[in-house]
Amino acid sequence: MSQFARLLHLIDSSIPTGSFAYSYGLESSITFGLVKTQSELRNFLYSHLQQIGSLELPFISSCFQLGLGPELLPLAQEYEALLLVPALHKASVVQGRTWLKLLVSFYPEARLTNISAWFRQHELPPHFTLVFALALQKVGFAADQVQTMYLHMLLRDQLSAAIRLGFLGPLEGHQLQHDFYAVFEHILASQAGKTYQEATRSAFLLDAAQVLHEDIYSKLFQN
């Protein structure tokens, strides 16, 4: 039970990894009229979660299977090649480095600096999804717990961004989050056993919105 409580703490939005501050295209979608109603927000969130499931979860599963070693190299190279959106690439690397620093301070006995050293040795950026899985594996969490928490974290961050933008009220946001937990089992079941070679993108319009993220006037942190 204490181990699960530690995992809940690690993915808390108050932990300064940077993911909470990034809207993953939601702000652009609202600004440019791709999301105008709560119904369209539901569709956006469903597409977002489906893409996380088909693209990110197979990489998380493979990280658990491979660990640090020569077999991880093609996985890390392929993930780097997949992140073509500059804003998303930058956010992933910054969050990955911050995540590793955080866990090194929490679990000094786990030798998590080996993960940073591995990425430096192979001249690859430590992307958040990969180091999220590798670090949590090394400190003893199960793959199914990590995948579920990854979905929870990204859903929460999307809804938090919608609330900060004034698109939703807090109660509406929490109701949506409660409703969307029902989708998790379907997503996890559909990706069970898949490796990173089977990862696919399923929501290209979200990628197009993310391209515009750095070019808009941000309202996320205005009072």
DRENDO-1510 file (C-alpha; in Angstrom, 1 decimal, always signed):
<recs>
REC; n; res; u; v; w
REC; 1; MET; +0.0; +0.0; +0.0 .
REC; 2; SER; +2.8; +2.4; +0.9 .
REC; 3; GLN; +4.4; +1.7; -2.5 .
REC; 4; PHE; +1.2; +2.6; -4.3 .
REC; 5; ALA; +0.9; +5.8; -2.2 .
REC; 6; ARG; +4.5; +6.7; -3.3 .
REC; 7; LEU; +3.4; +6.4; -6.9 .
REC; 8; LEU; +0.4; +8.6; -6.3 .
REC; 9; HIS; +2.8; +11.2; -4.9 .
REC; 10; LEU; +5.2; +11.0; -7.8 .
REC; 11; ILE; +2.5; +11.8; -10.4 .
REC; 12; ASP; +0.9; +14.5; -8.2 .
REC; 13; SER; +0.4; +17.8; -10.2 .
REC; 14; SER; +2.3; +19.7; -7.6 .
REC; 15; ILE; +5.5; +17.8; -8.3 .
REC; 16; PRO; +7.6; +20.2; -10.5 .
REC; 17; THR; +8.2; +18.0; -13.6 .
REC; 18; GLY; +6.7; +20.5; -16.1 .
REC; 19; SER; +4.0; +18.3; -17.5 .
REC; 20; PHE; +1.3; +20.3; -15.6 .
REC; 21; ALA; +2.3; +23.5; -17.4 .
REC; 22; TYR; +2.0; +22.1; -20.9 .
REC; 23; SER; -1.4; +21.8; -22.6 .
REC; 24; TYR; -0.4; +19.4; -25.5 .
REC; 25; GLY; -2.2; +21.4; -28.1 .
REC; 26; LEU; -5.4; +22.0; -26.2 .
REC; 27; GLU; -4.7; +25.7; -25.9 .
REC; 28; SER; -4.1; +26.0; -29.7 .
REC; 29; SER; -7.2; +24.0; -30.4 .
REC; 30; ILE; -9.4; +26.3; -28.3 .
REC; 31; THR; -7.7; +29.4; -29.7 .
REC; 32; PHE; -8.2; +28.4; -33.3 .
REC; 33; GLY; -11.7; +27.1; -32.9 .
REC; 34; LEU; -11.0; +23.3; -33.1 .
REC; 35; VAL; -12.6; +22.9; -29.7 .
REC; 36; LYS; -15.6; +25.2; -29.1 .
REC; 37; THR; -18.0; +23.2; -26.9 .
REC; 38; GLN; -17.8; +20.7; -24.0 .
REC; 39; SER; -18.9; +18.0; -26.4 .
REC; 40; GLU; -16.0; +18.8; -28.7 .
REC; 41; LEU; -13.7; +18.8; -25.6 .
REC; 42; ARG; -14.9; +15.3; -24.9 .
REC; 43; ASN; -14.0; +14.2; -28.4 .
REC; 44; PHE; -10.6; +15.9; -28.0 .
REC; 45; LEU; -9.9; +14.1; -24.8 .
REC; 46; TYR; -11.0; +10.8; -26.2 .
REC; 47; SER; -8.7; +11.2; -29.2 .
REC; 48; HIS; -5.9; +12.4; -27.0 .
REC; 49; LEU; -6.2; +9.3; -24.8 .
REC; 50; GLN; -6.5; +7.0; -27.8 .
REC; 51; GLN; -3.3; +8.4; -29.2 .
REC; 52; ILE; -1.5; +8.0; -25.9 .
REC; 53; GLY; -2.6; +4.4; -25.8 .
REC; 54; SER; -1.6; +3.5; -29.3 .
REC; 55; LEU; +1.7; +5.6; -29.3 .
REC; 56; GLU; +3.0; +5.8; -25.8 .
REC; 57; LEU; +1.9; +2.7; -24.0 .
REC; 58; PRO; +3.7; +0.3; -26.3 .
REC; 59; PHE; +6.9; +2.2; -25.6 .
REC; 60; ILE; +6.3; +2.0; -21.9 .
REC; 61; SER; +5.7; -1.8; -22.1 .
REC; 62; SER; +8.9; -2.3; -24.1 .
REC; 63; CYS; +11.0; -0.2; -21.7 .
REC; 64; PHE; +9.8; -2.5; -18.9 .
REC; 65; GLN; +10.7; -5.6; -21.0 .
REC; 66; LEU; +14.1; -4.4; -22.2 .
REC; 67; GLY; +15.5; -2.2; -19.4 .
REC; 68; LEU; +18.9; -0.5; -19.9 .
REC; 69; GLY; +20.9; -2.4; -22.5 .
REC; 70; PRO; +21.7; -2.7; -26.2 .
REC; 71; GLU; +18.2; -3.7; -27.1 .
REC; 72; LEU; +16.9; -0.3; -25.8 .
REC; 73; LEU; +18.9; +1.6; -28.4 .
REC; 74; PRO; +16.6; +1.1; -31.4 .
REC; 75; LEU; +13.6; +1.9; -29.2 .
REC; 76; ALA; +15.1; +5.2; -28.1 .
REC; 77; GLN; +16.1; +6.1; -31.6 .
REC; 78; GLU; +12.6; +5.3; -33.0 .
REC; 79; TYR; +10.9; +7.4; -30.2 .
REC; 80; GLU; +13.3; +10.3; -31.0 .
REC; 81; ALA; +12.3; +10.0; -34.7 .
REC; 82; LEU; +8.6; +10.1; -33.9 .
REC; 83; LEU; +8.6; +13.4; -32.1 .
REC; 84; LEU; +8.5; +15.8; -35.1 .
REC; 85; VAL; +6.6; +18.6; -33.4 .
REC; 86; PRO; +9.3; +21.0; -32.0 .
REC; 87; ALA; +7.2; +22.1; -29.0 .
REC; 88; LEU; +6.4; +18.6; -28.0 .
REC; 89; HIS; +10.0; +17.4; -28.5 .
REC; 90; LYS; +11.3; +20.2; -26.3 .
REC; 91; ALA; +8.7; +19.6; -23.6 .
REC; 92; SER; +9.5; +15.9; -23.6 .
REC; 93; VAL; +13.2; +16.4; -23.1 .
REC; 94; VAL; +12.8; +19.0; -20.4 .
REC; 95; GLN; +10.3; +16.9; -18.5 .
REC; 96; GLY; +12.5; +13.8; -18.9 .
REC; 97; ARG; +15.5; +15.5; -17.4 .
REC; 98; THR; +13.5; +17.0; -14.5 .
REC; 99; TRP; +11.8; +13.6; -13.8 .
REC; 100; LEU; +15.2; +11.9; -13.5 .
REC; 101; LYS; +16.5; +14.6; -11.2 .
REC; 102; LEU; +13.4; +14.2; -9.0 .
REC; 103; LEU; +13.6; +10.5; -8.7 .
REC; 104; VAL; +17.4; +10.5; -8.1 .
REC; 105; SER; +16.7; +12.7; -5.1 .
REC; 106; PHE; +13.9; +10.4; -3.8 .
REC; 107; TYR; +15.6; +7.0; -4.5 .
REC; 108; PRO; +19.4; +7.5; -4.3 .
REC; 109; GLU; +19.9; +3.8; -3.7 .
REC; 110; ALA; +18.3; +2.9; -7.1 .
REC; 111; ARG; +21.3; +4.3; -9.1 .
REC; 112; LEU; +19.0; +6.1; -11.5 .
REC; 113; THR; +21.9; +8.2; -12.7 .
REC; 114; ASN; +22.7; +5.1; -14.8 .
REC; 115; ILE; +19.7; +6.1; -17.0 .
REC; 116; SER; +21.0; +9.6; -17.7 .
REC; 117; ALA; +24.4; +8.1; -18.4 .
REC; 118; TRP; +22.9; +5.6; -20.9 .
REC; 119; PHE; +21.2; +8.4; -22.9 .
REC; 120; ARG; +24.4; +10.6; -22.8 .
REC; 121; GLN; +26.5; +7.6; -24.0 .
REC; 122; HIS; +24.3; +7.1; -27.0 .
REC; 123; GLU; +23.8; +10.8; -27.6 .
REC; 124; LEU; +20.1; +10.6; -27.4 .
REC; 125; PRO; +17.7; +12.9; -25.5 .
REC; 126; PRO; +16.1; +11.5; -22.3 .
REC; 127; HIS; +12.4; +11.7; -23.5 .
REC; 128; PHE; +9.9; +11.8; -20.7 .
REC; 129; THR; +7.9; +8.7; -21.7 .
REC; 130; LEU; +11.0; +6.5; -21.8 .
REC; 131; VAL; +12.6; +7.7; -18.6 .
REC; 132; PHE; +9.3; +7.7; -16.8 .
REC; 133; ALA; +9.0; +3.9; -17.5 .
REC; 134; LEU; +12.7; +3.1; -17.0 .
REC; 135; ALA; +13.0; +4.9; -13.6 .
REC; 136; LEU; +9.8; +3.5; -12.2 .
REC; 137; GLN; +10.7; +0.0; -13.2 .
REC; 138; LYS; +14.1; +0.4; -11.4 .
REC; 139; VAL; +12.4; +1.5; -8.2 .
REC; 140; GLY; +10.0; -1.5; -8.2 .
REC; 141; PHE; +6.7; -0.4; -9.7 .
REC; 142; ALA; +4.7; -2.8; -11.9 .
REC; 143; ALA; +4.1; -2.1; -15.6 .
REC; 144; ASP; +0.3; -2.0; -15.3 .
REC; 145; GLN; +0.4; +0.5; -12.5 .
REC; 146; VAL; +2.8; +2.7; -14.4 .
REC; 147; GLN; +0.6; +2.6; -17.6 .
REC; 148; THR; -2.5; +3.5; -15.6 .
REC; 149; MET; -0.8; +6.3; -13.8 .
REC; 150; TYR; +0.6; +7.6; -17.1 .
REC; 151; LEU; -3.0; +7.8; -18.6 .
REC; 152; HIS; -4.2; +9.5; -15.4 .
REC; 153; MET; -1.5; +12.1; -15.4 .
REC; 154; LEU; -2.0; +13.2; -19.0 .
REC; 155; LEU; -5.8; +13.3; -18.7 .
REC; 156; ARG; -5.5; +15.3; -15.5 .
REC; 157; ASP; -3.1; +17.8; -17.1 .
REC; 158; GLN; -5.4; +18.3; -20.1 .
REC; 159; LEU; -8.4; +19.0; -17.8 .
REC; 160; SER; -6.3; +21.2; -15.6 .
REC; 161; ALA; -5.3; +23.3; -18.6 .
REC; 162; ALA; -9.0; +23.6; -19.7 .
REC; 163; ILE; -9.9; +24.9; -16.2 .
REC; 164; ARG; -7.0; +27.4; -16.2 .
REC; 165; LEU; -8.0; +28.6; -19.6 .
REC; 166; GLY; -11.6; +29.2; -18.3 .
REC; 167; PHE; -13.1; +26.8; -20.7 .
REC; 168; LEU; -14.4; +24.6; -17.9 .
REC; 169; GLY; -15.3; +25.1; -14.3 .
REC; 170; PRO; -13.4; +23.0; -11.6 .
REC; 171; LEU; -16.5; +20.8; -10.9 .
REC; 172; GLU; -17.1; +20.2; -14.6 .
REC; 173; GLY; -13.5; +19.3; -15.0 .
REC; 174; HIS; -13.5; +16.8; -12.2 .
REC; 175; GLN; -16.7; +15.3; -13.5 .
REC; 176; LEU; -15.2; +14.8; -16.9 .
REC; 177; GLN; -12.1; +13.2; -15.3 .
REC; 178; HIS; -14.3; +10.8; -13.3 .
REC; 179; ASP; -16.2; +9.9; -16.5 .
REC; 180; PHE; -13.1; +9.2; -18.6 .
REC; 181; TYR; -11.7; +6.7; -16.1 .
REC; 182; ALA; -14.1; +4.3; -17.7 .
REC; 183; VAL; -12.1; +4.6; -21.0 .
REC; 184; PHE; -8.9; +3.5; -19.3 .
REC; 185; GLU; -9.7; -0.2; -19.2 .
REC; 186; HIS; -10.5; -0.3; -22.9 .
REC; 187; ILE; -7.3; +1.5; -23.8 .
REC; 188; LEU; -5.1; -0.7; -21.6 .
REC; 189; ALA; -6.7; -3.9; -22.9 .
REC; 190; SER; -6.4; -2.9; -26.5 .
REC; 191; GLN; -2.6; -2.2; -26.1 .
REC; 192; ALA; -1.8; -5.2; -23.9 .
REC; 193; GLY; +1.2; -7.1; -25.1 .
REC; 194; LYS; +2.1; -4.6; -27.8 .
REC; 195; THR; +5.7; -3.6; -28.3 .
REC; 196; TYR; +7.1; -0.3; -29.6 .
REC; 197; GLN; +7.3; -1.7; -33.1 .
REC; 198; GLU; +3.5; -1.7; -33.1 .
REC; 199; ALA; +3.1; +1.9; -31.8 .
REC; 200; THR; +1.0; +4.0; -34.1 .
REC; 201; ARG; -0.3; +7.6; -34.3 .
REC; 202; SER; -4.1; +7.9; -34.4 .
REC; 203; ALA; -4.9; +11.6; -34.1 .
REC; 204; PHE; -2.9; +13.7; -36.6 .
REC; 205; LEU; -5.1; +16.8; -36.1 .
REC; 206; LEU; -3.8; +17.0; -32.5 .
REC; 207; ASP; -0.2; +17.0; -33.8 .
REC; 208; ALA; -1.2; +19.9; -36.2 .
REC; 209; ALA; -2.6; +21.8; -33.2 .
REC; 210; GLN; +0.6; +21.2; -31.2 .
REC; 211; VAL; +2.7; +22.7; -34.0 .
REC; 212; LEU; +0.9; +26.1; -33.4 .
REC; 213; HIS; +1.4; +25.9; -29.6 .
REC; 214; GLU; +4.4; +28.2; -29.4 .
REC; 215; ASP; +3.0; +30.8; -31.8 .
REC; 216; ILE; -0.1; +31.7; -29.8 .
REC; 217; TYR; -0.6; +34.3; -27.1 .
REC; 218; SER; -0.7; +32.2; -23.9 .
REC; 219; LYS; -3.4; +32.8; -21.3 .
REC; 220; LEU; -2.6; +29.7; -19.1 .
REC; 221; PHE; -0.9; +31.6; -16.3 .
REC; 222; GLN; -2.6; +35.0; -16.4 .
REC; 223; ASN; -4.8; +36.0; -13.4 .
</recs>
